[in-house]
Amino acid sequence: MDWGPFAQQMAALARDLLKQESVDATLERITASATELVGGCDAAGILILHGTAVETLAATDPLVLESDRLQERSGEGPCFDAARTADGERVFRIPDLTAERQRWPGYAPGARALGVGSMMGFLLYTDEEELGALNLYSRAPGAFDDDGELAGWLLASHSAVAFSGARTQAQLEHAVATRHSIGEAMGILMGSRALPEEQAFDVLRRYSQENNNKLREVARRLCEHGELD
């Protein structure tokens, strides 16, 4: 592994990730970079667990989706384990799926049938949160070596920071948009019903509770239609 060019590529990637305009675009750049920067990587994706349900993000190949669905059905597998925050491995490398039948009897044979030869996975985390697992696939057994694992870990470390930052930015933008929408809806009620600010907000809040709708949805509806009913 020639680490000089790799370091330059990682520096360029760090700047490129900051330029992405959405969380989805950030994740797609991360997984595409895995296939470009990590030797032997044929496909990559990010797996997030919601209880026992699997969400696959930014898969570069249908193989990733099929593997994740197989892990969800069997309730086991390396990516499944890596995404578990309680007892998951932060880094895993599986040189040959055919040798893992005892460890994951419900997953390993099916994965090999899908064409998975070897895998690596990295927990995406910062000091504040754990975000999921970046998983790398090769169709050939023994495709990942120590250098590949180190390259993947460096990529995952940059990726976790970028993922967290992009998600925080999206949440802030959503919060600002929601606040603006609620303020606009209150203004409509204050003008149409001659209400003071607090009473206008109470009208929105009561309507939200009585109709089991989120406040931001009530505000959006009022802004679009000019009335609540």
N, C-alpha and C positions, 0 to 999 in steps of 0.2 A: 504494500500500500504506500503510495507516494503522498505523504500527509501535507506537503506544501500546497499543491493544487487543491487538495480537499479543503484545507483551511480557507483558501481564497473563495472556493465555491460556497462554503458555509457562511462566510461574511456577506457575500452577495445575496445569498438566500435570506439572511436575517433582514437585510434592507428590503428585499422584495416582499417578504411577509408583511412588513409594516405598511406597504402600499396597497394591500388588498382591501377591497371596499366592503366586504361582508365576511361573516363567519364561514359561510359555505365556500367562498373563494379562498379563504385562508387555508381551510382544511384540504381543499383540492390541490392547492399548491404544495402542501406538506406531503401528501401521498404521492403526487407526481415526482417530487424531489427524491422520495425514497427509492423509486425505480431508477432514477438517474444517478444517485450518489452512492448507493450501497451495492457492492458487487454481488451478482447472483440474484438480485431481487427482481422477480417477474411481475409481481402485483403487490398492492398495499391497500390498506383500509384502516379506518378507525372504528373500534367497537365500543359502545357504551351500554352498560347494563341498567335496566330499570326493573329492579327486583330480579326476576328470572327471564324477563323479556329483553331481547337483543335489539339494539338499533345500530345499523351500519351506516357510517358516514364516509363520503368521498372515496368510495371503492374505485380502484383503477381498472378492475377486471371483474366479470361475473363470477370468477372463481372465489373471490373474497365474499361475495354475498352468499354463495352456495355453502361455503365453509361456515360462515356465521350462522346460517339457518340450521345447519347440521348440529352445531354446538348448542343452539337453542333447543332443538328437539331432544337431544340426548342429555342436556343439562350438564355437559362436561366439555373439556377441551382446553388447550393452552391459552387461547385468547380469552375464553370465558374465565379462566383462573386469573389471568393478569388483570382483568378489569374489576375483579372483586377487591374492594378496598380493604376488607378485613384480613384476608389471608393470602392475597395474591402475590405472585412474584413480580418484582419491579422490572426484571429482565428475564426472558427465557430464550433458549435456543434449542430447537429440536432438529438434530442433524438428519434423522431419517424417521418418517412417520411409521414405517413398517415395524420399527422396534418399540413402538409405544402402545401396543395392543393391550397390555396389562394395565397400564396407567389410565388410558382412556378407551376402554373396550367399546363404548358406544360411538366414539368419534373417530378414532385413528383409522380403522378399516375403511370407513366411508370417505374420509378425507383422502386417503390414498387412491380410492376409486375415482375421486374427483380430479385427480392429477396432482395433488400436493405431494411434493417430495420432501421438502424441509421448510422450516418456519423459524421466524424470530418475532418476539413481541416485546414492547416496552410500555410500561405504565406511564401515562402522561400526567405529570403532577407538578405543582409548585408548592411553596411552603404553606399556602393557604388552602389548596384544594386539590383533589384528584379528579381527572377529567375523562378518563377512559384509557384505552390501550391502542397504541399504534402497532399494527401487525403487518409483518412482511412475509411474503410467500415466494418460494421457488418451486418450479416443477421438477427440479432435479434433487435427488438426495445429496446431502453433504455440500450444498451450495454455499453455506455461510461459515466463515472461519472467524478467528479471533478479531482480525482487523475489521471484518464486516460487522461484528457485534459492537465494536467500539464506535464505528462510523454510525451505526444505527442509534446507539445511545446518545451520541452527540447531536444527531438530528432530532431525536425525541426531546432532548433537553431544550433546544431552541424552539421546537414545535409547541411544547407545553406552554412556554411563556407567550408565544404568539397567539395560540388558541385562547388562553385566558384573557389576554388583552383584547382580542377581537370580540370575545363574548361580553366582556365588561363594557366595551364601547357600544355594542348593540343594545345592551340593557339600558345604558344611559340615554341613548337616542330614543329608545322606546319610552322611557320614563318622561323625557322632555315632551315627546309627542303626546303622550297621555295627559300630562299636565296642561298642555296647550289646549287639547280637545275639551277637557273638563272646564277650563276657564272660559272657553268659547261658549260651551253649553250653558254655563251659569249666566253669562252675559245675555244669552237669548231669553232665559227665564226672567232675569231682572228687567229686561226691556218689555217683554210681552205681558208679564204679570205684575209689574211694578213692585218687585220684591227686593229687599236688601240682600247683600251678598250671602250672609249666613243662611237665610231662609231659602235662597236659590239652591245652595249646596244641600240643604236638608231635603228639598224636593227630589233632587237627583239620588241622594242616598236612600230615601224611603222607597222610591220607585225601583231602585236596584235590589233592595232587600225583598220587597213584596213580589217581584217578578223573577227572583233568583237569577238575575243577570249581573255581570260584572259592571262596576261603575264606569269603566272606560267604554264599554259597549253601549251603555245607556247614553253616555255623552256623545258618542259617535253617531248614534241614531238620531238624537235630537239635532245635532249639527247638520246632518244630511237631510232630515225631513222637516225640521222646524217645529216639531211637536213630539211629545212622548207617546201618544196613542195614535 
